[in-house]
Structures are given as C-alpha cells and as structure tokens.
C-alpha cells in the first residue's frame, strides 16, 4: 500500500477528446520498454510529488537511465508528468490540489496507517 499513488487517466495514458496530456506515463514507459527490448539495462524510477499533507500527488517525476550492451550510454530522460484530469465544466484540474467545494479545505489529506 505504501507504494501506490492515485493517478489520473490523463496522466497515465492517451485519451480521446479534450484534456489530453501528450507526455503521459505510458509514453515514457513505452520508450523504456523499447530500450530494454534493444538490450539496454535501464534504471527506471517514478517519484510522486505531493503538496503538503495531501495524499494525492500533484505530479510524478519519471527518470530513466540506460546502458547499451557495449557499455555506452543509452536512454536518458527525466520528466515531470502532471496529475491532471479534465472536466468539461472545470477544464483541467490537478488532482493533487483539489479543494472541497463546500468547505474550501484541501482534500484528501492525512497519512497511511
């Protein structure tokens, strides 16, 4: 449970219609898979970034560093992916900065048990 983070569909994969994030997690994961398939050894990390005590990340830092079979450098990138979601009524909203519309308080907050 401590290694799970809430991720919007837009941050994770290509969606049809409004609210598309071009550089989503899957686009980077596909690059990493191609590097591994070509024989590279890849060190890959995804680090969620939080705003204060919120339990939903505002973004994810995705990093990959690869080494080719001959020892030369391979894939290399470090990119943030915003944890945003689209609604026709509100446009793009970051899931990590949502406020309760009734109270104006940040939600959700707290920690894992």
PyMOL commands that set and color helices and strands:
alter all, ss='L'
color gray80, all
select helices_A, chain A and resi 9-12+25-37+95-97
alter helices_A, ss='H'
color red, helices_A
select strands_A, chain A and resi 41-49+59-67+73-82+84-87+91-94
alter strands_A, ss='S'
color yellow, strands_A
deselect
rebuild
show_as cartoon
